Amino acid sequence: MHRFTAALVLLAAISGPALSAQDTRNVAEPVIPPTCRKLEAQITEVNNAIAPADESKLDTGRIQQSLDHCGKGRAVELAAAGAPNAFLSGPLQLREGVTLLIDKGVTLYESVDPKVLETSPGSCGLVSNSPGRGCKPLISVDHVSGAAIMGDGVIDGRGGVKMLGVGKSAWDLAEEARPGGGQKVSRLVVADHADNFILYRITFRNSPNFHVVYNGGNGFTVWGVKIDTPQHLARNTDGIDPGAGAKNITITHSFLREGDDNVAIKGGPGGVTNMTVSHNHFYWGHGMSIGSETNGGVSKIRVTDLTLDGPDSGIRIKSMGTRGGLVQDVVYDDVCIRNSPRPIDITAAYAANGPVKGPSPPTFRNITLHNVSVSGGGKILFDGYDHEHRAQVTLDGVYLTDAAHPAKPYTYQFDNADLTYGPGGSNIELPKGEDATVTGKPSNDKATSCDGRFVPFPQQ
């Protein structure tokens, strides 16, 4: 029995159905399909980059033609040809049942020419509040089923490289947009209504904006994926964002570090439901997030066997009155968090995307933290919206492992919330909050061990 399947069986056996996987599919490790066409690289990367002389040598046409003529259940393979080991591309469209396979040692680079990616003349590579995104994704998966991106190679969005004719990088534009503008830059992978879409073993790097977006589909598997993007330079570079009508999602055996949310469940129109996040390691970034969009609802989420090593936030549910809705039936189990400024961050007062108060207030209920260990200090928030729209959380085996002698202090915010201590207890002792209740008492039982759980980010 595979470790993933065995772990889920064991989890169900010892913890009951409340902690079992929520993706209703029978998820198994993907298998790389046979190749229909093998394309050899014509560019040699220099120090993990494209040389200026090669910026016009686009491979878009031959890659897209191969994808268009490859049969279902087969793969277009991007391979090295001796020293040449890189491909340079503008927007690509995956096709029904077709896999894009990138070999180990090969990198698919995104063009930094905004004219190649623009949705209309002059729309890409600027800061603007005009409607629309302005730039096409590098890879679109639009209303097709069974498509996949696989292999041990790399897809590099070059978000830190100055764009041709602009003189600034996508990340520079993101910083310029902070006062309230919107940056018109691309995302690496956007899947819309793409049932049974798979990402397997691939590495994503340096996206100009979000790395992977999945909306409106039924069935999304992320297995053995790495996302490796700087923390402080790369604003708005979320890792994996399921949202807007997505269901039956599994993210497993993956390693994520980037400049924003590691995973962000964006419960916009249509909501997100039936999602399993298991056996993963997150590093820098903004943690395992739900929100800030929760107006379509988020439900039936299970997060198990997760380490969060140095993220800005750890376990995070965020929303506000302008885009809030019901978040319910969410369980975090067997989670280790260290050195996070906000290790438990459950708040209905998230202000980064608009006013906190508004006509669509959020409610968080039936939220369970089970066997969670925290170290390294930080702020812990259980912060609901108002008396009617509360944060209702159960702590069951949740422990600050260094509470007696913390190297950094723990602070708390506890408002419009109802906290219940489960049978596994918790040593989190919250101060009296505004319109906040506590059921049960804290305890000092033994925390779940995190020995050996934190591992270095794997090198490519």
Rosetta blueprint (number, residue, H / E / L):
1 M L
2 H L
3 R H
4 F H
5 T H
6 A H
7 A H
8 L H
9 V H
10 L H
11 L H
12 A H
13 A H
14 I H
15 S H
16 G L
17 P H
18 A H
19 L H
20 S L
21 A L
22 Q L
23 D L
24 T L
25 R L
26 N L
27 V L
28 A L
29 E L
30 P L
31 V L
32 I L
33 P L
34 P L
35 T E
36 C E
37 R E
38 K E
39 L E
40 E E
41 A L
42 Q L
43 I E
44 T L
45 E L
46 V L
47 N L
48 N L
49 A L
50 I L
51 A L
52 P H
53 A H
54 D H
55 E L
56 S L
57 K L
58 L L
59 D L
60 T H
61 G H
62 R H
63 I H
64 Q H
65 Q H
66 S H
67 L H
68 D H
69 H H
70 C L
71 G L
72 K L
73 G L
74 R L
75 A E
76 V E
77 E E
78 L E
79 A E
80 A L
81 A L
82 G L
83 A L
84 P L
85 N L
86 A E
87 F E
88 L E
89 S E
90 G L
91 P L
92 L E
93 Q E
94 L L
95 R L
96 E L
97 G L
98 V L
99 T E
100 L E
101 L E
102 I E
103 D L
104 K L
105 G L
106 V L
107 T E
108 L E
109 Y E
110 E E
111 S L
112 V L
113 D L
114 P H
115 K H
116 V H
117 L H
118 E E
119 T L
120 S L
121 P L
122 G L
123 S L
124 C L
125 G L
126 L E
127 V E
128 S L
129 N L
130 S L
131 P L
132 G L
133 R L
134 G L
135 C E
136 K L
137 P L
138 L L
139 I E
140 S E
141 V E
142 D E
143 H L
144 V L
145 S L
146 G L
147 A L
148 A E
149 I E
150 M E
151 G L
152 D L
153 G L
154 V E
155 I E
156 D E
157 G L
158 R L
159 G L
160 G L
161 V L
162 K L
163 M L
164 L L
165 G L
166 V L
167 G L
168 K L
169 S L
170 A H
171 W H
172 D H
173 L H
174 A H
175 E H
176 E H
177 A L
178 R L
179 P L
180 G L
181 G L
182 G L
183 Q E
184 K E
185 V L
186 S L
187 R L
188 L L
189 V E
190 V E
191 A E
192 D E
193 H L
194 A L
195 D L
196 N L
197 F E
198 I E
199 L E
200 Y E
201 R L
202 I L
203 T E
204 F E
205 R E
206 N L
207 S L
208 P L
209 N L
210 F L
211 H L
212 V E
213 V E
214 Y E
215 N E
216 G L
217 G L
218 N E
219 G E
220 F E
221 T E
222 V E
223 W E
224 G L
225 V L
226 K E
227 I E
228 D E
229 T L
230 P L
231 Q L
232 H L
233 L L
234 A L
235 R L
236 N L
237 T L
238 D L
239 G L
240 I E
241 D E
242 P E
243 G E
244 A L
245 G L
246 A E
247 K E
248 N E
249 I E
250 T E
251 I E
252 T E
253 H L
254 S L
255 F E
256 L E
257 R E
258 E L
259 G L
260 D L
261 D L
262 N L
263 V E
264 A E
265 I E
266 K E
267 G L
268 G L
269 P L
270 G L
271 G L
272 V E
273 T E
274 N E
275 M E
276 T E
277 V E
278 S E
279 H E
280 N E
281 H E
282 F E
283 Y L
284 W L
285 G L
286 H L
287 G L
288 M E
289 S E
290 I E
291 G L
292 S L
293 E L
294 T L
295 N L
296 G L
297 G L
298 V E
299 S E
300 K E
301 I E
302 R E
303 V E
304 T E
305 D E
306 L E
307 T E
308 L E
309 D E
310 G L
311 P L
312 D L
313 S E
314 G E
315 I E
316 R E
317 I E
318 K E
319 S L
320 M L
321 G L
322 T L
323 R L
324 G L
325 G L
326 L E
327 V E
328 Q E
329 D E
330 V E
331 V E
332 Y E
333 D E
334 D E
335 V E
336 C E
337 I E
338 R E
339 N L
340 S L
341 P L
342 R E
343 P E
344 I E
345 D E
346 I E
347 T E
348 A L
349 A L
350 Y L
351 A L
352 A L
353 N L
354 G L
355 P L
356 V L
357 K L
358 G L
359 P L
360 S L
361 P L
362 P L
363 T E
364 F E
365 R E
366 N E
367 I E
368 T E
369 L E
370 H E
371 N E
372 V E
373 S E
374 V E
375 S E
376 G L
377 G L
378 G E
379 K E
380 I E
381 L E
382 F E
383 D E
384 G L
385 Y L
386 D L
387 H L
388 E L
389 H L
390 R L
391 A E
392 Q E
393 V E
394 T E
395 L E
396 D E
397 G E
398 V E
399 Y E
400 L E
401 T L
402 D L
403 A L
404 A L
405 H L
406 P L
407 A L
408 K L
409 P L
410 Y E
411 T E
412 Y E
413 Q E
414 F E
415 D E
416 N E
417 A E
418 D E
419 L E
420 T E
421 Y E
422 G L
423 P L
424 G L
425 G L
426 S E
427 N L
428 I L
429 E L
430 L L
431 P L
432 K L
433 G L
434 E E
435 D E
436 A E
437 T E
438 V E
439 T E
440 G L
441 K L
442 P L
443 S L
444 N L
445 D L
446 K L
447 A L
448 T L
449 S L
450 C L
451 D L
452 G L
453 R L
454 F L
455 V L
456 P L
457 F L
458 P L
459 Q L
460 Q L
